[in-house]
Amino acid sequence: MAENTTEVIVGAGVLAVAVGFLAYAAQFAGIQGQGDSYTLLASFRSAEGISVGSDVRLAGVKVGTVTDMDLNAQTFRADTTVTLSQKVDIPDDSAIVISSEGLLGGNFVEIVPGGSPFNFEPGAEVEDTQGAVSLISLLLKFVSGSGE
């Protein structure tokens, strides 16, 4: 009987630690409920370097994440959905750009705010996008002396 009680107590302790870890991981990753976020759509010529879960930043501060990416078979562009915090209103003339953290760093999605007094509605599409710039292709152009 004492052996079963010990097993139950140890099992409950392991379960409590697992729940605590998941809560911490969700908070650290910035996972939010549906009520305090909204989505915007963007279509990139090249979404190289980002994936579902990549950060969306405004002025260097994480304000959301990439929640969906899919290839559009008609336009051959990467249709991307970003989920942003409800606390952040984005002017409707803003741009979404895929940026790099540095020479060896990863890529993230950056919002370049515009000056419009009107904001994007949830589910709206951001028309002004700029895809990833390939460092390799830039270096090849420089080495080959191509002026284009």
Summary of the structure (lengths in Angstrom):
residues: 148
radius of gyration: 21.2
end to end distance: 79.8
largest distance: 81.7
contacts: 363
relative contact order: 0.18
helix: 28%
strand: 35%
